[in-house]
Amino acid sequence: MALTQEERISGGLWGLLIGDALGVPYEFHSPHDLPPLSQLEMQPPLYFERSHEQIPIGTWSDDGAQVLILLASLQRHNELNLEDFGKGLVDWYESGYMAVGSHVFDVGIQTAEAIRLMMQGVPAQEAGPKSEYKNGNGSLMRVLPLALWHRGTDEELVKWAHLQSQVTHGHLRSKVCCAVYCLWARRLLAGSTYAWAEAVKILHGIYGDASPEWAEFAWHVRPDQEPTGSGSGYVVDSLNSVRKVMQASTYEQVVKQAIALGHDTDTTACIAGGLAGIRDGVEAIPTRWMQVLRGQELVKLLLAKLLQTKSDKA
């Protein structure tokens, strides 16, 4: 039986948050130091020295918080309002807005740099570092709400994905990775079996052969090659790590294989978990993980409003 849009959208949001929380205890470890796949659970084995020991099991990180900040901003303004989104990021940084228990425990270097600039009065659309060496995965990890919420054209979705990235990650490479991820998610929402290939084809048509955007994407992402990824915090490696683990057949295997890459485990599993949740639906997410996810009260109202909005626009 085909999945409903409600099942796919719910799966995307919960799948992202579960992947993030699942990956938190394993962050910064090399793949060789991680437990075997069968033991990758919210509660790691007793012998494993988990990261962020002071953080309760089942807590999402900066990834999940920024996802909810973006979704809440979209719903408040019924459009992408960069200043409001930037204010949400500042509120998170200063007082834990959308963080579980208002506790901020993990902040990306480039995101923190951009937030501090916004705190000094720099407009949100100009705050993101634009250097080629500032291409972390901080804008990619949070962009999924655009694809879940947006009902306009593919061209408009790509434009908004670029703008969303610009607040903290202003280089073109980060922007094009966010754009293809949104198109990929959109094709999965439509139930496509070839969602990645279709997203790349659409992106190519929007950018055009001669554009700097397509050159940046084609040269660095290499979309037609077999994906390789090491689970690092570099935006292209994150994207290709997700392409790699999305070959697994179930939500659980996707996020576990994302964590098994090591390093930036929470973000890789977050980015992959959102897509796998869309592909497989909310019922594919293990109940044992949902039961220990903290902060669910922050999500339910936003999700209900998102599902109602999509229903009204359908």
C-alpha positions in Angstrom: 0.0 0.0 0.0 1.3 3.4 -1.0 2.3 5.7 1.9 0.3 8.9 2.4 1.7 12.4 2.4 1.0 12.6 6.1 3.1 9.4 6.8 5.9 10.7 4.7 6.0 14.2 6.2 5.8 12.8 9.7 8.5 10.3 8.9 10.7 13.0 7.6 10.5 15.2 10.7 10.6 12.5 13.3 13.2 10.6 11.3 15.5 13.5 11.3 15.2 14.2 15.0 15.6 10.5 15.9 18.7 10.2 13.7 20.2 13.2 15.4 19.5 12.0 18.9 20.7 8.5 18.0 24.0 9.9 16.7 24.8 12.2 19.6 26.5 9.7 21.9 28.8 8.5 19.1 29.9 11.9 17.8 33.7 12.5 17.3 34.6 8.8 17.4 36.3 7.1 14.5 34.4 4.2 12.8 36.9 1.7 14.2 36.1 2.8 17.8 32.3 2.4 17.4 30.2 -0.6 18.6 29.0 -3.0 15.9 25.8 -2.1 14.0 23.7 -4.3 16.1 24.7 -2.4 19.3 24.1 1.1 17.9 21.2 2.2 20.0 20.1 5.3 21.9 21.8 3.9 24.9 25.2 2.7 23.9 26.8 -0.4 25.4 28.2 0.1 28.9 31.8 -0.4 27.7 31.5 2.5 25.2 32.7 5.9 26.3 30.0 8.1 24.8 30.3 11.7 23.8 28.3 14.4 25.7 28.1 12.2 28.8 26.2 15.0 30.6 23.4 15.0 28.0 20.5 12.6 28.7 19.9 9.8 26.1 17.4 10.7 23.5 18.3 14.4 23.1 18.7 16.1 19.7 21.5 18.5 19.2 21.9 21.8 17.4 20.8 20.0 14.2 17.3 19.3 15.5 16.9 22.6 17.2 17.7 24.5 14.1 15.3 22.4 12.0 12.5 23.3 14.4 13.6 27.0 14.4 13.3 27.1 10.6 10.0 25.3 10.5 8.5 27.6 13.2 9.7 30.6 11.2 8.2 29.4 8.0 4.9 28.8 9.7 4.9 32.3 11.4 5.4 34.2 8.2 4.1 31.8 5.5 7.4 32.4 3.7 11.1 32.3 4.3 11.9 35.4 6.4 15.6 35.5 6.9 15.6 38.1 9.6 13.1 36.1 11.7 15.0 32.9 11.1 18.2 34.6 12.1 16.6 35.9 15.2 15.5 32.3 16.0 19.1 31.2 15.7 20.3 34.0 18.0 17.6 33.0 20.5 18.7 29.4 20.4 22.3 30.4 20.9 21.5 32.7 23.8 18.7 31.0 25.6 18.1 27.5 24.1 15.1 28.2 21.9 14.0 24.8 20.5 16.7 23.0 22.3 15.6 20.1 24.6 15.4 21.5 28.1 16.7 24.8 26.6 20.2 23.3 26.9 22.6 24.2 24.0 25.5 21.8 24.1 26.9 21.6 20.5 27.5 24.7 18.3 29.1 24.5 14.8 32.1 26.9 14.4 30.7 28.6 11.3 27.2 28.8 12.6 28.5 30.4 15.8 30.5 32.9 13.8 27.4 33.9 11.8 25.3 34.2 14.9 27.7 36.4 16.6 27.7 38.7 13.5 23.9 38.9 13.7 24.1 39.7 17.4 26.3 42.7 16.3 23.7 43.9 13.9 24.8 42.3 10.6 21.7 41.4 8.5 20.9 37.7 8.4 21.3 37.4 4.6 24.9 38.8 4.9 26.0 36.9 8.1 27.1 33.6 6.6 30.9 33.2 5.9 31.5 33.0 2.2 35.0 31.5 2.1 35.5 28.2 0.3 37.1 26.9 3.5 33.8 27.6 5.4 31.8 24.8 3.8 30.6 22.8 6.9 27.3 21.0 6.9 25.5 23.4 9.2 23.0 24.7 6.6 22.4 21.2 5.0 21.5 19.6 8.3 18.5 21.9 8.9 17.1 22.6 5.4 14.5 19.8 5.3 11.6 21.9 6.6 11.7 23.8 3.3 11.0 20.7 1.3 8.3 19.5 3.8 6.6 22.9 3.9 7.0 24.4 0.4 4.4 23.9 -2.3 5.7 26.3 -5.0 7.8 25.5 -8.0 11.1 23.7 -8.0 12.9 26.9 -9.1 11.5 28.7 -6.1 12.4 25.8 -3.7 16.0 26.0 -5.0 16.1 29.7 -4.5 14.9 29.4 -1.0 17.3 26.6 -0.2 20.1 29.0 -1.3 18.8 31.8 0.9 18.4 29.5 3.9 22.0 28.5 3.6 23.2 32.0 3.2 22.4 32.9 6.8 25.3 30.8 8.2 27.0 29.3 5.2 27.3 31.7 2.3 29.6 29.9 -0.1 27.9 28.6 -3.3 29.0 25.0 -2.5 26.8 24.9 0.6 23.9 26.4 -1.3 23.9 23.9 -4.1 24.1 21.0 -1.7 21.0 22.4 0.2 19.2 22.8 -3.1 19.7 19.3 -4.4 18.8 17.9 -0.9 15.5 19.7 -1.0 14.7 18.5 -4.5 15.7 15.0 -3.4 13.3 15.2 -0.5 10.6 16.5 -2.8 10.9 13.6 -5.1 10.9 11.1 -2.2 7.7 12.8 -1.0 6.2 12.0 -4.4 7.1 8.4 -3.9 9.8 8.3 -6.6 12.1 5.2 -6.8 14.8 7.3 -8.5 14.6 10.4 -6.4 18.3 11.3 -6.4 18.7 11.0 -10.2 15.5 13.0 -10.8 16.6 15.7 -8.3 19.9 16.1 -10.2 18.1 16.3 -13.5 15.8 19.0 -12.2 18.7 20.9 -10.7 20.6 20.8 -14.0 17.6 22.1 -15.8 17.2 25.0 -13.3 20.9 26.0 -13.3 21.8 25.4 -16.9 25.0 24.0 -18.3 26.9 27.3 -18.3 26.1 28.5 -14.8 28.6 28.7 -12.0 26.0 26.9 -9.8 26.0 23.8 -12.0 29.8 23.9 -12.4 30.2 24.0 -8.6 27.7 21.2 -8.1 28.9 18.9 -10.9 32.6 19.3 -10.1 32.5 18.9 -6.3 29.5 16.5 -5.8 30.1 14.3 -8.8 26.4 13.3 -8.8 26.7 10.5 -11.4 29.5 8.7 -9.6 29.1 6.0 -6.9 29.0 7.9 -3.7 31.7 7.7 -1.2 31.7 9.5 2.2 33.5 9.4 5.5 30.9 11.0 7.8 32.9 14.2 8.2 31.5 17.7 8.7 32.4 18.9 5.2 29.1 19.6 3.3 30.0 17.6 0.2 31.2 14.7 2.2 28.0 14.8 4.3 25.8 14.8 1.2 27.7 11.9 -0.4 27.7 10.0 2.9 24.0 10.3 2.9 23.7 9.2 -0.7 25.8 6.1 0.3 23.8 5.1 3.4 20.4 5.7 1.7 21.1 2.6 -0.4 20.1 0.6 2.8 16.6 -0.8 2.6 15.1 0.3 5.9 15.1 3.4 8.1 16.9 1.7 10.9 19.7 0.4 8.7 20.1 3.9 7.0 20.7 5.7 10.3 22.8 3.0 11.8 25.0 2.9 8.7 25.3 6.7 8.9 26.5 6.5 12.5 28.9 3.7 11.6 30.8 6.1 9.3 31.9 7.8 12.6 33.0 11.4 13.1 30.0 13.8 12.7 27.6 11.0 13.6 24.6 13.0 14.8 24.5 15.2 11.7 25.0 12.4 9.1 22.3 10.4 10.8 20.1 13.5 11.0 20.4 14.4 7.3 20.0 10.7 6.3 17.2 10.1 8.8 15.0 12.8 7.4 15.2 11.3 3.9 14.8 7.7 5.0 11.8 8.8 7.1 10.2 10.3 4.1 11.0 7.3 1.9 9.8 4.7 4.5 7.1 6.6 6.4 6.8 7.3 10.1 5.7 3.7 11.0 9.2 2.5 9.9 10.9 4.4 12.7 11.5 1.9 15.6 9.1 2.4 18.5 11.9 1.8 21.0 13.6 5.0 19.7 10.5 7.1 19.6 9.8 6.2 23.2 13.0 7.7 24.5 13.1 10.8 22.3 13.1 13.8 24.6 11.4 17.2 23.8 8.5 15.8 21.8 6.2 18.5 23.1 8.3 21.0 21.0 7.5 19.0 17.9 3.9 18.0 18.0 2.2 21.3 17.5 4.6 22.3 14.7 4.0 18.9 13.0 0.3 19.2 13.3 0.3 22.6 11.8 2.6 21.4 9.0 0.3 18.5 8.2 -2.8 20.8 8.2 -1.1 23.3 5.9 -0.1 20.6 3.4 -3.7 19.2 3.5 -5.2 22.6 2.9 -2.9 23.3 0.0 -3.3 19.8 -1.6 
